[in-house]
Amino acid sequence: MTREGLKALECVKCSSTYVVDSKLYSCSRCGGILEVLYNYDVIAESVSRRILESRGDGVWKYFDLLPLDRKEAVISLGEGGTELIRSERLGEEYGLKNLYIKDEPRNPTGSFKDRPNTVGISKALEFGADTVAIASSGNAASLSAYASKIFSESCVQLFSIRSQ
């Protein structure tokens, strides 16, 4: 995506906005999550359904829609593109004609977290990070798998928070 396709980062909690180049992970005012705001008119000039369908499966077919600058920074284990399985009996039970279930265990680490972690680790690489850490109640193995592709094992720090 061209830089013009990205408008700003906006806090989902307090609506504070930040420039896209900010190396922020959360809102500096309230600690809320930052959402990427897009300029869809600009994106529509370079991305279409036809273009997306011509690319392979997986998360990175959507590179133009993700907040990364350089394709060289992409760290991938082949995530995404998992199968949709039609669930007729469950659909009948809920009165749905076409119910499909995404088969996420087919991701490289068996976790749906592979999708956001490939993007997160790639962005960390763009930012020049040499260490990543995660507070997790599960699925830390996914982050570890992606981080291990670029960081030495001693730099990958996993912290597990367990509910008491």
PyRosetta script that sets phi, psi and omega in degrees:
from pyrosetta import init, pose_from_sequence

init()
pose = pose_from_sequence("MTREGLKALECVKCSSTYVVDSKLYSCSRCGGILEVLYNYDVIAESVSRRILESRGDGVWKYFDLLPLDRKEAVISLGEGGTELIRSERLGEEYGLKNLYIKDEPRNPTGSFKDRPNTVGISKALEFGADTVAIASSGNAASLSAYASKIFSESCVQLFSIRSQ")
pose.set_psi(1, 142.6)
pose.set_omega(1, 175.5)
pose.set_phi(2, -75.5)
pose.set_psi(2, 156.2)
pose.set_omega(2, 179.2)
pose.set_phi(3, -58.0)
pose.set_psi(3, -29.6)
pose.set_omega(3, 179.5)
pose.set_phi(4, -64.9)
pose.set_psi(4, -21.4)
pose.set_omega(4, 179.5)
pose.set_phi(5, -75.4)
pose.set_psi(5, -15.1)
pose.set_omega(5, 178.3)
pose.set_phi(6, -103.9)
pose.set_psi(6, 126.3)
pose.set_omega(6, -179.8)
pose.set_phi(7, -87.7)
pose.set_psi(7, -57.7)
pose.set_omega(7, -172.3)
pose.set_phi(8, -169.5)
pose.set_psi(8, 174.8)
pose.set_omega(8, 168.4)
pose.set_phi(9, -105.1)
pose.set_psi(9, 135.2)
pose.set_omega(9, -178.7)
pose.set_phi(10, -130.6)
pose.set_psi(10, 135.4)
pose.set_omega(10, 178.0)
pose.set_phi(11, -72.7)
pose.set_psi(11, 129.2)
pose.set_omega(11, -179.8)
pose.set_phi(12, -73.7)
pose.set_psi(12, -15.0)
pose.set_omega(12, -177.8)
pose.set_phi(13, -92.5)
pose.set_psi(13, -51.6)
pose.set_omega(13, -173.9)
pose.set_phi(14, -115.8)
pose.set_psi(14, -0.5)
pose.set_omega(14, 177.8)
pose.set_phi(15, 68.1)
pose.set_psi(15, 14.2)
pose.set_omega(15, 173.5)
pose.set_phi(16, -63.3)
pose.set_psi(16, 144.2)
pose.set_omega(16, 179.9)
pose.set_phi(17, -116.8)
pose.set_psi(17, 153.0)
pose.set_omega(17, -178.2)
pose.set_phi(18, -138.9)
pose.set_psi(18, 155.4)
pose.set_omega(18, 176.7)
pose.set_phi(19, -69.0)
pose.set_psi(19, 150.1)
pose.set_omega(19, -175.0)
pose.set_phi(20, -60.9)
pose.set_psi(20, -34.4)
pose.set_omega(20, -177.0)
pose.set_phi(21, -73.9)
pose.set_psi(21, -3.8)
pose.set_omega(21, 179.5)
pose.set_phi(22, -62.4)
pose.set_psi(22, 137.4)
pose.set_omega(22, 176.4)
pose.set_phi(23, -92.4)
pose.set_psi(23, 57.1)
pose.set_omega(23, -179.8)
pose.set_phi(24, -102.6)
pose.set_psi(24, 145.7)
pose.set_omega(24, 177.0)
pose.set_phi(25, -110.8)
pose.set_psi(25, -18.3)
pose.set_omega(25, 177.6)
pose.set_phi(26, -154.1)
pose.set_psi(26, 167.2)
pose.set_omega(26, -178.1)
pose.set_phi(27, -64.5)
pose.set_psi(27, 129.2)
pose.set_omega(27, -179.7)
pose.set_phi(28, -75.8)
pose.set_psi(28, -12.6)
pose.set_omega(28, 179.1)
pose.set_phi(29, -90.5)
pose.set_psi(29, -44.6)
pose.set_omega(29, -174.4)
pose.set_phi(30, -126.2)
pose.set_psi(30, -5.9)
pose.set_omega(30, -179.6)
pose.set_phi(31, 83.7)
pose.set_psi(31, 4.9)
pose.set_omega(31, -179.0)
pose.set_phi(32, -69.4)
pose.set_psi(32, 168.3)
pose.set_omega(32, 179.0)
pose.set_phi(33, -74.9)
pose.set_psi(33, 140.1)
pose.set_omega(33, 177.6)
pose.set_phi(34, -96.4)
pose.set_psi(34, 132.2)
pose.set_omega(34, 179.3)
pose.set_phi(35, -108.6)
pose.set_psi(35, 141.5)
pose.set_omega(35, 177.3)
pose.set_phi(36, -82.0)
pose.set_psi(36, 128.3)
pose.set_omega(36, 175.5)
pose.set_phi(37, -100.3)
pose.set_psi(37, 133.1)
pose.set_omega(37, -175.2)
pose.set_phi(38, -109.3)
pose.set_psi(38, 153.1)
pose.set_omega(38, 171.2)
pose.set_phi(39, -98.9)
pose.set_psi(39, 91.5)
pose.set_omega(39, -172.2)
pose.set_phi(40, -65.7)
pose.set_psi(40, -27.1)
pose.set_omega(40, 177.4)
pose.set_phi(41, -64.6)
pose.set_psi(41, -41.4)
pose.set_omega(41, 178.8)
pose.set_phi(42, -68.8)
pose.set_psi(42, -43.1)
pose.set_omega(42, -179.5)
pose.set_phi(43, -61.6)
pose.set_psi(43, -40.2)
pose.set_omega(43, -178.4)
pose.set_phi(44, -61.0)
pose.set_psi(44, -22.8)
pose.set_omega(44, 179.0)
pose.set_phi(45, -72.1)
pose.set_psi(45, -24.8)
pose.set_omega(45, -175.2)
pose.set_phi(46, -121.1)
pose.set_psi(46, -9.4)
pose.set_omega(46, -178.8)
pose.set_phi(47, -127.3)
pose.set_psi(47, 131.1)
pose.set_omega(47, 177.9)
pose.set_phi(48, -140.1)
pose.set_psi(48, 167.6)
pose.set_omega(48, 177.3)
pose.set_phi(49, -59.3)
pose.set_psi(49, -40.6)
pose.set_omega(49, 179.4)
pose.set_phi(50, -60.3)
pose.set_psi(50, -44.9)
pose.set_omega(50, 179.2)
pose.set_phi(51, -63.0)
pose.set_psi(51, -46.4)
pose.set_omega(51, -179.0)
pose.set_phi(52, -63.8)
pose.set_psi(52, -40.2)
pose.set_omega(52, 179.5)
pose.set_phi(53, -67.0)
pose.set_psi(53, -23.6)
pose.set_omega(53, -179.6)
pose.set_phi(54, -80.0)
pose.set_psi(54, -13.1)
pose.set_omega(54, -179.9)
pose.set_phi(55, -90.5)
pose.set_psi(55, 163.0)
pose.set_omega(55, 178.3)
pose.set_phi(56, -66.7)
pose.set_psi(56, 178.0)
pose.set_omega(56, 177.1)
pose.set_phi(57, -75.1)
pose.set_psi(57, 165.6)
pose.set_omega(57, 173.0)
pose.set_phi(58, 110.8)
pose.set_psi(58, 170.6)
pose.set_omega(58, -177.0)
pose.set_phi(59, -59.5)
pose.set_psi(59, -41.3)
pose.set_omega(59, -169.8)
pose.set_phi(60, -76.5)
pose.set_psi(60, -4.7)
pose.set_omega(60, 171.0)
pose.set_phi(61, -65.9)
pose.set_psi(61, -18.6)
pose.set_omega(61, -179.8)
pose.set_phi(62, -98.3)
pose.set_psi(62, 19.7)
pose.set_omega(62, -177.0)
pose.set_phi(63, -47.1)
pose.set_psi(63, -42.4)
pose.set_omega(63, -177.1)
pose.set_phi(64, -63.0)
pose.set_psi(64, -16.5)
pose.set_omega(64, -178.5)
pose.set_phi(65, -105.1)
pose.set_psi(65, 0.8)
pose.set_omega(65, -177.7)
pose.set_phi(66, -104.0)
pose.set_psi(66, 151.5)
pose.set_omega(66, -174.0)
pose.set_phi(67, -80.9)
pose.set_psi(67, 53.1)
pose.set_omega(67, 175.9)
pose.set_phi(68, -118.6)
pose.set_psi(68, 153.3)
pose.set_omega(68, -179.1)
pose.set_phi(69, -99.3)
pose.set_psi(69, -36.1)
pose.set_omega(69, -170.3)
pose.set_phi(70, -124.0)
pose.set_psi(70, 126.4)
pose.set_omega(70, 176.9)
pose.set_phi(71, -64.2)
pose.set_psi(71, -24.9)
pose.set_omega(71, 178.8)
pose.set_phi(72, -65.8)
pose.set_psi(72, -20.3)
pose.set_omega(72, -179.1)
pose.set_phi(73, -84.2)
pose.set_psi(73, -6.8)
pose.set_omega(73, -175.9)
pose.set_phi(74, -67.0)
pose.set_psi(74, 125.8)
pose.set_omega(74, 174.7)
pose.set_phi(75, -112.1)
pose.set_psi(75, 113.3)
pose.set_omega(75, -174.2)
pose.set_phi(76, -132.2)
pose.set_psi(76, 144.9)
pose.set_omega(76, 172.7)
pose.set_phi(77, -115.0)
pose.set_psi(77, 11.1)
pose.set_omega(77, -179.7)
pose.set_phi(78, 89.4)
pose.set_psi(78, 32.7)
pose.set_omega(78, -177.9)
pose.set_phi(79, -77.9)
pose.set_psi(79, 161.2)
pose.set_omega(79, 177.5)
pose.set_phi(80, 83.6)
pose.set_psi(80, -179.4)
pose.set_omega(80, -179.0)
pose.set_phi(81, 67.2)
pose.set_psi(81, 21.9)
pose.set_omega(81, -179.5)
pose.set_phi(82, -73.7)
pose.set_psi(82, 152.8)
pose.set_omega(82, -173.1)
pose.set_phi(83, -69.5)
pose.set_psi(83, 147.1)
pose.set_omega(83, 168.5)
pose.set_phi(84, -98.8)
pose.set_psi(84, 127.8)
pose.set_omega(84, -178.0)
pose.set_phi(85, -112.7)
pose.set_psi(85, 126.6)
pose.set_omega(85, 179.3)
pose.set_phi(86, -72.7)
pose.set_psi(86, 131.9)
pose.set_omega(86, -179.8)
pose.set_phi(87, -115.6)
pose.set_psi(87, 87.6)
pose.set_omega(87, -174.9)
pose.set_phi(88, -67.1)
pose.set_psi(88, -48.3)
pose.set_omega(88, -176.2)
pose.set_phi(89, -65.7)
pose.set_psi(89, -43.4)
pose.set_omega(89, 178.0)
pose.set_phi(90, -65.6)
pose.set_psi(90, -37.9)
pose.set_omega(90, 176.4)
pose.set_phi(91, -60.9)
pose.set_psi(91, -43.7)
pose.set_omega(91, 177.3)
pose.set_phi(92, -60.2)
pose.set_psi(92, -43.1)
pose.set_omega(92, -179.1)
pose.set_phi(93, -60.0)
pose.set_psi(93, -33.6)
pose.set_omega(93, -179.1)
pose.set_phi(94, -102.6)
pose.set_psi(94, 6.6)
pose.set_omega(94, 177.7)
pose.set_phi(95, 71.7)
pose.set_psi(95, 31.2)
pose.set_omega(95, -179.7)
pose.set_phi(96, -113.3)
pose.set_psi(96, 126.8)
pose.set_omega(96, -178.6)
pose.set_phi(97, -71.6)
pose.set_psi(97, -40.0)
pose.set_omega(97, -173.6)
pose.set_phi(98, -126.8)
pose.set_psi(98, 78.5)
pose.set_omega(98, 177.5)
pose.set_phi(99, -99.8)
pose.set_psi(99, 124.6)
pose.set_omega(99, 178.7)
pose.set_phi(100, -120.5)
pose.set_psi(100, 145.8)
pose.set_omega(100, 179.2)
pose.set_phi(101, -117.5)
pose.set_psi(101, 131.6)
pose.set_omega(101, 179.7)
pose.set_phi(102, -79.2)
pose.set_psi(102, 129.8)
pose.set_omega(102, -176.7)
pose.set_phi(103, -90.6)
pose.set_psi(103, 69.2)
pose.set_omega(103, -174.8)
pose.set_phi(104, -66.3)
pose.set_psi(104, -26.3)
pose.set_omega(104, 176.8)
pose.set_phi(105, -60.6)
pose.set_psi(105, -8.5)
pose.set_omega(105, 176.6)
pose.set_phi(106, -80.2)
pose.set_psi(106, -3.4)
pose.set_omega(106, 173.8)
pose.set_phi(107, -67.2)
pose.set_psi(107, 161.3)
pose.set_omega(107, -173.8)
pose.set_phi(108, -53.5)
pose.set_psi(108, -38.8)
pose.set_omega(108, 179.0)
pose.set_phi(109, -103.6)
pose.set_psi(109, 7.2)
pose.set_omega(109, 179.8)
pose.set_phi(110, 78.3)
pose.set_psi(110, 16.3)
pose.set_omega(110, -174.9)
pose.set_phi(111, -127.8)
pose.set_psi(111, 144.1)
pose.set_omega(111, 173.5)
pose.set_phi(112, -66.6)
pose.set_psi(112, -16.8)
pose.set_omega(112, 179.4)
pose.set_phi(113, -68.1)
pose.set_psi(113, -13.7)
pose.set_omega(113, 178.7)
pose.set_phi(114, -60.5)
pose.set_psi(114, -34.6)
pose.set_omega(114, -179.1)
pose.set_phi(115, -62.7)
pose.set_psi(115, -56.4)
pose.set_omega(115, 178.7)
pose.set_phi(116, -69.5)
pose.set_psi(116, -29.2)
pose.set_omega(116, -178.1)
pose.set_phi(117, -71.0)
pose.set_psi(117, -33.2)
pose.set_omega(117, 176.4)
pose.set_phi(118, -63.8)
pose.set_psi(118, -38.9)
pose.set_omega(118, 178.8)
pose.set_phi(119, -71.9)
pose.set_psi(119, -44.8)
pose.set_omega(119, -178.4)
pose.set_phi(120, -62.4)
pose.set_psi(120, -45.2)
pose.set_omega(120, 179.6)
pose.set_phi(121, -68.3)
pose.set_psi(121, -37.4)
pose.set_omega(121, 177.3)
pose.set_phi(122, -63.3)
pose.set_psi(122, -41.4)
pose.set_omega(122, 178.4)
pose.set_phi(123, -68.0)
pose.set_psi(123, -38.1)
pose.set_omega(123, 176.5)
pose.set_phi(124, -59.6)
pose.set_psi(124, -40.8)
pose.set_omega(124, 177.8)
pose.set_phi(125, -63.3)
pose.set_psi(125, -43.2)
pose.set_omega(125, 176.6)
pose.set_phi(126, -60.5)
pose.set_psi(126, -38.6)
pose.set_omega(126, 179.3)
pose.set_phi(127, -71.5)
pose.set_psi(127, -12.0)
pose.set_omega(127, -179.3)
pose.set_phi(128, 87.8)
pose.set_psi(128, 17.1)
pose.set_omega(128, -179.7)
pose.set_phi(129, -65.2)
pose.set_psi(129, 146.4)
pose.set_omega(129, 174.8)
pose.set_phi(130, -120.2)
pose.set_psi(130, 2.5)
pose.set_omega(130, 178.2)
pose.set_phi(131, -149.7)
pose.set_psi(131, 144.0)
pose.set_omega(131, 172.7)
pose.set_phi(132, -129.3)
pose.set_psi(132, 150.9)
pose.set_omega(132, 176.5)
pose.set_phi(133, -138.9)
pose.set_psi(133, 153.5)
pose.set_omega(133, -179.4)
pose.set_phi(134, -141.9)
pose.set_psi(134, 138.3)
pose.set_omega(134, 169.4)
pose.set_phi(135, -98.5)
pose.set_psi(135, 119.1)
pose.set_omega(135, -170.7)
pose.set_phi(136, -140.1)
pose.set_psi(136, 143.6)
pose.set_omega(136, 171.6)
pose.set_phi(137, -101.9)
pose.set_psi(137, 11.4)
pose.set_omega(137, 179.5)
pose.set_phi(138, 159.8)
pose.set_psi(138, 165.6)
pose.set_omega(138, 177.5)
pose.set_phi(139, 65.4)
pose.set_psi(139, 21.2)
pose.set_omega(139, 176.3)
pose.set_phi(140, -65.7)
pose.set_psi(140, -24.4)
pose.set_omega(140, 179.5)
pose.set_phi(141, -60.9)
pose.set_psi(141, -34.0)
pose.set_omega(141, 179.3)
pose.set_phi(142, -63.7)
pose.set_psi(142, -50.6)
pose.set_omega(142, 179.2)
pose.set_phi(143, -60.5)
pose.set_psi(143, -41.9)
pose.set_omega(143, 180.0)
pose.set_phi(144, -59.5)
pose.set_psi(144, -41.6)
pose.set_omega(144, -179.7)
pose.set_phi(145, -62.0)
pose.set_psi(145, -44.1)
pose.set_omega(145, -179.3)
pose.set_phi(146, -72.1)
pose.set_psi(146, -42.5)
pose.set_omega(146, -179.6)
pose.set_phi(147, -63.7)
pose.set_psi(147, -35.2)
pose.set_omega(147, -177.5)
pose.set_phi(148, -66.7)
pose.set_psi(148, -17.1)
pose.set_omega(148, 176.8)
pose.set_phi(149, -71.3)
pose.set_psi(149, -23.2)
pose.set_omega(149, -177.4)
pose.set_phi(150, -124.0)
pose.set_psi(150, -25.1)
pose.set_omega(150, -177.5)
pose.set_phi(151, -107.1)
pose.set_psi(151, 151.0)
pose.set_omega(151, 174.4)
pose.set_phi(152, -66.5)
pose.set_psi(152, 153.1)
pose.set_omega(152, -176.2)
pose.set_phi(153, -55.6)
pose.set_psi(153, -34.2)
pose.set_omega(153, -178.0)
pose.set_phi(154, -69.5)
pose.set_psi(154, -17.3)
pose.set_omega(154, -179.1)
pose.set_phi(155, -89.0)
pose.set_psi(155, -17.2)
pose.set_omega(155, -178.0)
pose.set_phi(156, -84.0)
pose.set_psi(156, 112.3)
pose.set_omega(156, -177.7)
pose.set_phi(157, -111.6)
pose.set_psi(157, 124.7)
pose.set_omega(157, -179.8)
pose.set_phi(158, -113.9)
pose.set_psi(158, 130.1)
pose.set_omega(158, 177.4)
pose.set_phi(159, -120.6)
pose.set_psi(159, 131.7)
pose.set_omega(159, -179.5)
pose.set_phi(160, -111.4)
pose.set_psi(160, 127.3)
pose.set_omega(160, 176.1)
pose.set_phi(161, -103.9)
pose.set_psi(161, 121.3)
pose.set_omega(161, -179.6)
pose.set_phi(162, -110.3)
pose.set_psi(162, 139.1)
pose.set_omega(162, 176.5)
pose.set_phi(163, -74.1)
pose.set_psi(163, 144.5)
pose.set_omega(163, -178.4)
pose.set_phi(164, -109.3)
pose.dump_pdb("model.pdb")
